[in-house]
Amino acid sequence: MANDIRWRVLLIVVLVGSCVWAIIPPDKKIRLGLDLKGGVHLVLRVNTDDALRLETETTMERLREDLDKAGVTVNYNVISPTEFQVTGVQPAQEALFRSTAAAVEVNYNRGSGAGGTYTFTIKPNLEVTLRNDAVTQALQTIERRINELGVTEPMVAKQGSEGDQLMVQLPGVTDVQRAKDIIHSTALLELKLVETGPAPTRDALLQPYKGVVPPNLEVLPGVEARPGERAETVYWLVRKVPVVTGRDLRNAKPTVDEYNQPAVSFSLNNQGAAKFSKATGENVGRQLAIVLDSQVRSAPRIESRISDEGRITGNFTQQEAQDLSLVLRSGALPASLTYLEERTIGPTLGADSIRSGIMAALVSLALVMGFMLFYYKLAGINSVVALFFNLIILLGAMSYIGATMTLPGIAGFVLTMGVGVDSNVLIFERIKEELAAQRGVRASINAGFSRVFVTLLDTHISALISAAFLFQFGTGPIRGFATTLTFGLISNLFTATFVSRTLFMMVLQRRQAQTVSI
Amino acid sequence: MQIFKNPNFNFVKYRWHALVLSWVIVLSGLAAVAVKGIPLGVEFSGGSAIIVDFTQRPSIEQVRRALDRYFPGGGQNVVVQSYGQPSLGQIMVRVPRTGKEQGTALSETADAVVNALKQSNLGQFTVIGTEIVGPVVGRDLTQKGILATLLSLAGILVYIAFRFQLSFAVGAIVASVHDLLVTMAFLAFFRYDLSLNVIAAILTLTGYSMNDTIVIFDRVRENLRGVRRDSLNEVVNVSVNQTLNRTIITGGTTLLSVIALFLFGGEVLRGFAFTMIVGVITGTYSSVFIAAAIVTFWRRRAPRTPVVAAVTQPVRAKAKPARKVRAS
């Protein structure tokens, strides 16, 4: 028995000691959630349709090339992000069309082709893959951008039932607008050869073409800006297929242009540089449009062959040039983003929450302890010790796994105090019953613990079930609450049975007691 | 010390009264919801909420007038309320969803509110918090909240049916649903916003109210194993009485801590704490009156064995009046 107690005490001391060690000093060891630390919480949706539309358009263009080569003339139309249509297939060319289009059918299901109209629909599994990839890529891109911003402990995570939402948490960030802009900008850089332009209106631009855009060209808006003058929108006619894109970028950094205005210089990787030097070499004297997110930023004339360097100019401020190079370095987003939710918690609000949370915890602790000591006398001390250990183990466990303490988490902490003593109450009341039935002190205590243990197991498991669903359901703060609750329940089971019983054993051993204060 | 020495209340006899009382509360709660609707927090209804800290706090009326004048669309749909402790000078302005809270226009309404306050000469202030929620998030959350509650109930139902019997599980679930409805009714009476924290409290309650119920059921199961063949009603009643002290003490300590949360936990946790206070009280009540009663309805034993009654002769010898063992 004495030996048994020694082992029990040792285990408790080691466990509680290591938990104390884990939480000292508390302000360094316990991670605070956004609601306590202050910062920005954003929820955005990745418009995965964009990625699908791109795939569908590319596939259609590839089919157009193949069919042109085969000499099949038809009309093409993208009718939704997942479908495109080919109309006007002559009956005589049907066989040729089908054999040429077979390559597309790896990824697209072909419709029946009644009346010479074929609808190609993306295969469901590819659709799922593309959508997931777009979200994952967006997540990684945003992560890179945020890391470059220098935010400490940011978080980007998928959420939402559709799987297309991203949650972004930026602790300590106060300039919400800048953060939003940086995350949001697509930052798709394309260098395209200029056919003609600029013109003040679309119609003026297309006059030589009788108002119709040739198939391999496109019209893009741009900004005509010279230092000191008002910016005006102008139009350019450029080649659809870019010479190089942001994918071929190696680096981008802020610099100044010849007018000493902020600009962004970029360099290309080997692959990009090869393409770039070939294209510039063949097109000396022509203009090259630097297109950012489908807008022509500038269109310098190609003076000579350029291999791997370029510069984006335009009406930038210093900050804008810096942010643009940041987003270019981090790569383009695969799809556009829509903001769904924005939550800003100022640092003062967070500090207020911490203060009132701690206050509530202390008052609750005092009340519960006071009651237990008053009602159970010496056994009350037992439960108070168990309660303290419970709270220490709870905090220690949260610190070890790096769980985040949120304001609802503090609420869970306070709740753990009230509910936690329940286990002690159950056991003590049972001991009282046994004592009332004239069993011996030792037998009563043993019976109290062993009989109630089953009940405790049942109550704790059912509470854990609801905590698990709470965790599943919740975001940020609520998860903090569910985490606290879960660890509170587990550590409570340990302190209320093992610790509390050890304390009883110690008392009984020392005094060979015939009575017990309960 | 004991609150009740050998309690012997006939709870089962009063189960009808309890059921009527519960129905009255639940139905009037539903009526309140039907008439006034459930006030939804920003995270559910969508919209914008801005928390502003004034160096010198203006009255709610002044803020409202300022919004009437300078906020596009006027202040009629805007909720203005003081936030946190009155001495702090914090005010929350809440604007219902305009339908534009998406993409780049997300913060348009919030910015307009801040501008209106700037133009109105109400003194120096800083924006200490904003919350802007578009329509999609709210819908998602509502669905998930309901789903999580149902799944959690189902999970517990399965667990109890496995550990006890189906009739016990049904009793426990009915008691839990009862607690949820009563809590919702009180939320409707006192016009608390349904926020994420309140949902969290409600989910916690499903686990908590189950606690009391399980403790009682556990005793019923233990007593049913006894040799004596009392009617189920008797066994249930004796079990409720045997655990009564514990039920009340636990309800009491939990109540103490949630009251501390309510009084000192700050504005964000107030709704949570209120929900918990109501839930703890109704949870204690329901496990004593409702859960056990449901078991007796559900699993009525055929002919009642003549009962000498556990009133005079306890189910087990241990419930006999006995001398209290005093502190040494």
Interface residues (C-beta under 8 A of the other chain):
Chain A: D35 V43 R45 G160 S161 V176 Q177 H184 T338 Y339 L340 E341 E342 R343 T344 I345 G346 T348 L349 D352 S353 R355 S356 G357 M359 A360 A361 V363 S364 L367 V368 F371 M372 Y375 Y376 K377 L378 L407 P408 I410 A411 V414 L415 M417 G418 V419 V421 D422 V425 L426 E429 K432 E433 E434 L435 A436 A437 Q438 V441 R451 V454 T455 D458 T459 I461 S462 A463 L464 I465 S466 A467 A468 F469 L470 Q472 F473 G474 T475 P477 I478 F481 A482 L485 R511 A513 Q514 T515 V516 S517 I518
Chain B: M1 Q2 I51 D53 G84 L88 Q102 G103 T104 L106 S107 T126 V127 I128 G129 T130 E131 I132 V133 G134 V136 V137 D140 Q143 K144 G145 L147 A148 T149 L151 S152 G155 I156 Y159 I160 R163 L196 N197 I199 A200 L203 T204 T206 G207 Y208 M210 N211 I214 V215 D218 E222 Q242 T243 N245 R246 I249 T250 G252 T253 T254 L255 L256 S257 V258 I259 A260 L261 L263 F264 G265 G266 V268 L269 F272 A273 M276 R316 A317 K318 A319 K320 P321 A322 R323 K324 V325 R326 A327 S328
